[in-house]
């Protein structure tokens, strides 16, 4: 029996709920609902005007109601009188098909009928920057290779430890915090889970990191490339597929190459086959392509792929096999919508499994130093958001799997985004063409 949110509030000392949903651009929307009203609203949902968020609606559309998922409730440790609860948007008595969380839940239900449960873990990178967004927050963080810098992470101990303590309190099982490859950049890792739970956690994680940074007078950003000379913010995803009861890892095979089953390699085959289209979801902003199509950064490497390949324990490829029983997709960045990210991985991977798409030969070359060793049939990732959207629209298998209504709405809004960018005038253009 589903627990009543008002009763839960009395048990936990909650005064307000954030009835939350995530729109197509990954922006989190919420209404602050008094606990006394939450129980009733749990049945009818919190009303929103869909056009007011990044969804493909107009002001003429009826109210959209976000139905809270009580299993996702997270009490804010830094403000325990408030709890966050992820929700699913509905309209006219039906789930909104373009709603990102709805897309993921539908795909997970479809894979469940095949006895398959995708599990995932994420590696979200973020920068701690000045409130105006112009500089990193630590003026002493200047090393050319700052990754794992002990002094730098300890200078931000107050922020990082509060985030990690919060995750420990929530029972997420965080197991390491580190200073990443860019100055001012950090990463926190926690235990993997089913894809929906991980997506909810990632959505909350981004909200939590930004909120706690603000408490310390700082700003946190997951922007893919906030500084042109520094390594960008990736969001690598570790993936495995299990039986529905979570007892058997279907990716694991002691006799398979690098400990992976045939099914795992077919899943990889699906990701590679749809790689060009995948980028429209995993790298969803104009800025995203300054990370995956970038020259070497200050540290000497971007740590991001530029082509569609897979390798063993080799971080220069789009897909890495770090261990038996799992794979790592290194393409996604910090702007990726948590729900759509998991959904598109599942959709592409399941197509590979269903149709036994071959992964091809594993490549062990350094793709940064010797990409020519990959051969003449090497597929490159899109160079910009418009190219990625075009590739996604051409991939009818993937657009159908993600949902026709979703795909149409997503591409429409992303094309509008590209048009706004294209109509803007940059300083680079003024500096280089004003005297033409």
N, C-alpha and C positions, 0 to 999 in steps of 0.2 A: 504494500500500500504506500502511495506517495505521501511523504510527510508534508503537512501544512506549513507554509512559510511563516505564518504568524506564530504558530506554536514553536517552530524552530527558533524564532527570534527570542521568545521568552526563555528558552533553554540556554541560549548563547549570549544573551544580553545585547542583541542587535536592535538598533533603533531604526535603521533605514536599509533598504536594498537598492542597489544599482541594477535595475532591469536592463540588461545589456544585449545589444546585437552588433555584429560587425558587417559593414556595408561592402560593396564591391571593391572599393579602393583600400580596404583594410582599416578604415577609420572606425573606431569604437563609438557607438552611440548608446546613450542610456537615459533613463528617467530615474530620479531619486524618489523612491516610493517608501512612505512611512510603513513600519512593520505592521501596524494595526490594519493597514489596508492591503497588505501584500497577500494575505490568504485569499481574499475575494478576487483580487486581480490575478492570482495564480490560475483561476478558472477561466477568466475572460481575456487575460493578457493586457499588457500596457499598450495604449494607443499611440501610434506615431503617424506623421504624414510622410509617406514614402519619398515624395519628391524632395523633402528637406534634407535627405541623405544622398550619398552617391549610389542611387539605385535608378533603374530606368523606368521612372514613373513621372506623371505630370500632376499638377495641382488638382486635376479633375478626378484622379483616382480616389477610391474610398479609403478609409482608415486602414492602416496596417497594424495588426496586433502582434506583439512579441510575447510568445508563450515561454515562461521561464522553465529551465531544466533544473529541478531541485538537486539533481545529482552533481551539478556543477558549482554549487554554492561555495564561495570562498570568502571567509571573514577576513577583512583587512587587518593584519597584525599591527600595522602602524596607525590604524584608526579602527579599533575593534567594534565600535558601535555601528559600523557600516559593513555590509556584505555585498559582494559582487556575484551576480548570477547570470550565466550565459543563457540566451534565449533564441527561439526560432521564430522568424516572422511569418505570419499568416495573413491572408486577405480573402475576403468572401468565403470564409470557412475552409480554405485550402492552404497548404504550405506555399509560400512564395518560392517559385522554382528558381529564381535568380538569387535567392538568399544563400550566401556562402556556406553557412552551417548546414542548411538543408541539402545542398549539393553533396557535401561530404557524407552526411547521414544516409542519403539514398544510395551512394556508391558502396558504402560499407554494408548496407543491407543486402545489396546485390552480391557482393563478394561472400557474404555470410552463407548464402544459399549454395555456394560451392565449397562450403566448409573451410573458408579462408578468412583470417583476421589479420589485417595489417597492423603491425606495431612500429612505432617510430620514436626516435630520440633526436633532439635538435641541439645545434651549437650556435646560438644567436650571439653575434658580435655587436658591440655598441661603443660609441665614443662618449666620454664625459667631457663636455665643452663649456665654454663661457655662456652666460645667459643670452648674450646677443648672437650666439652661434658662429662667431667669426674665428675663434681660436680654441685650441684644446685648453682644458682647465688647469693643467699643471705646467707651469713655465719651466720647470726643471726636467720635464720629460722630453729630452732632445736627442737621445741616442739614435744612431743610424739603424741599428738593429735592437729595438727595444723589447722584443718578444721575451716574455718570462722575466722581465726586469724586476728583481726582488724589491729594490728600493722604490720603484715607481708604483708597484701594486700596494706597498705599505703606506705610501703617501696618500693613497685613496682608501685606506683600510676602513675608515669610518663609513664610507658609502657602500663599498663592496661587502663588508661584513654584515651590515644591516640588511642588505638584499639577501645574502646567503642565510642569515639567521631567520629571516622571514620564511624562506623556502624550507628550512629545517622544521620550523614550527608548523608549516602546512603539510609536512610529511612527503615532500616531493623527492627526498633523497639526493640533494645536491652533493657532488663529490669532488669538485675542484673549481677553483677560481683562478684565472690567470690574466696577466697583462698580455695583450695580443700583439700582432706584428706592426701595428701602427702606433705612433705616439698618441697617448690618450685613449687607447682602445682596450676593451676588456671583454672577457667571455666567461660565462658561468654555465656549467653542465649539470644536469640532473638525470635521474633514472628515466628509462624509456617506458612507454605505456602504449595502450591501444591508440590508434591515430586520432580519434575524437578527443580523448582525454588530453593527449599531447597538444592538439590544436587549441583546446580551451586553456591549457596551461601557458602556451606560448602567447596567446592573446593577453592573458592576465599578466604574464611576465613583462611584456612591453609596457603595460600600464603601470605596473609596480616599479620597474626600474626608473621610469620617468618621474613618478611621484616621489620616490625616495631621493632621487637626485635633487629634486626641487627643495626638499626639506633641508638639504645641505647647501643651498644657494647655487646649485649647478644645473646644467641641462644635459639630458641624455638624448642621443639620437641614434637611430638604427638606419639612417640614410645610407644607401649603398656606397656612395662616394662623396663624403662631405668635404674632403680635402684632396685636391688634384694630385699632390705629390705623395700621398700616403695610401697604404693598403686600405681597401674598402671593407664594408661590413657585410660579410656573408652570413648565411644561415644554413649551414650544412645539415642534411637530414640523413640519419642512419635508419635503414629500413630492413625489416624482416617480416615474413608472413608465417602465421601460426595456424594451428587448428582452432576451431571456434572455442574450444575449452581451454586454450592457452597451454596445453600440455605438450604439444609437439611443434617444434620449429620446422616448418616445411622448407626453409632455405638451407637447412643444415644437412650435410652428407659427408660422413667421414671419408668416404671413398671418392668424393667429387673433387674436381680441380679447385684448389685453395679452400676446400671444405664447404663448397656450395653445391646444392642439388641442381639437377637439370631445370627444375621449376624456377630456381633463383636466376639461372642464366637466361631463361625465357623472359623473366621479369626485366632483367637488364636489357634484353633485346627489345622489349617494348619501349623502355625509356630512351634507348638510342634511336629507335625507329621514329619516335615522335619528338626527338630532341629539339628540332628547330621550332616546332609549335609549342613545346613545353615552356620555352623561354618567355612567352607572352604572359604566363601565369607566375612562373618562378622568379622572373625579373620584370616587374610590372610597371616600372617608371622610366621616364626619359633618362634620368640619372643612372639607372641600373646598368646601362651599356657603357658607362665610363668606368665600371668595375671589371666587366668581363671582356672588354675590348681595349684594355689599357696597356700602355707601355710599362716596363718595370718601374716599381715605386722606389722610394728612398731606401727601403730594406733590400732591394734587389730582385724582388718577385712580387707579383700581384696575388698569388695563391688562389687565383680564380681561373677557370677554364676558358678557352676561346674556341674550342672545337669539340666535336661530339665523339668521344672515345671512352674506353674503360681500360683500367689497368689493375695491377695488384695493389700492394701497399705503396702507392705512388700518387702524390698529391698534385701532379700536373695534369691529371685526366679529369673529365667530367664526372666519372664514376670511379670510385676507389673501392677495392676489396680489402678492408683493414684486418679482417679476422674471419674465421669460419662462421657461417650462419647469418651473415648480415652484409649489407652493402652501404656505401656512403655516396649520396648525391651531393656534389660540391657546387652545383650550378646556382641554387637559390641565394637570394640576398635578403638583407634586413627589411626591405619594403614588402616582401611577399605576404599576402593575406594568409594567416595561419590555416584557415579552413580550406581555401582553394589550393594552397600548397600541398596539403595532404591528399586532397581530392584528385588533383591532376597526376600526382605520382601514382596513386592507386589506379586511376583510369588507364594511364599509359602502360603500367606494369601488368595489369590484368589483361589488356589486349595482347601483350606479349605471351602471357601464360595460355590464354584461350587459343591463340593461333600458333603457338610454339614458334615464335619469332626467334631466329638464332641471334645470339649476341655477337657472333663472329670471333675473330682471334683477339685474345688479350694482347694489349700493347704494353711493353715495359720500358719504352724509351722516355726520355725527358722531353715532354711536349713543348716546354719553353725553349730549350736549347736546340732540339733536333726534331721539329715537327714533320720534316720531310720523310722521316723514317716510318711515318704512319701510312705512307702510300698515296697514290694519286687520287683515290676515291674518298679521301678525307672530307667529311662534312663539317663546315664551319658553323658556329652559332651566329644568329642574326647580329647585325652591326648596330641596330637601333630599334626602338620600340615599334615603329611603323612596320619595319620588316618582320618583326616577331608577330605582330597582329596579323599581317598578311599570311604568314606561314600557318598560324593557328586557324584562320578562316578556311584555308585550303585543306586542312587536315580534317576531313569530314568524319572519320572514325572517332577522333578525339572530341570534336565539337558535339557529336551525338552522345558520346559517353558522358560528357560533362553536362549535357542538357541543352537542347536547341534554344530554349528561351534564355537560359543563362548565357550561352555563348553569344547570342545576338545582342543581348543587353551589355555584356562586358565589352565586346568589341566596339559597340557604338560609343560607349563612354570613354574608352581608351583612345579611340580615334579623335574624339573631341579634345581629349587631353593633349594629344600630339598636335592638333591644329592650334591650340592655344600656345604651345611651346613654339611652333613654327612662326606664329605671328608676332612673337616677342623679339625685341632687338637687344642683342648681347653686347657687352663691352668689347669682346673679341672682334665682332663685326665692325664696330666703330673704329677700333684701333687699326684694322687691317684693310678696310675698304672705303673709308671716308674720303680718301684722296684719289679714288679711282677716276 
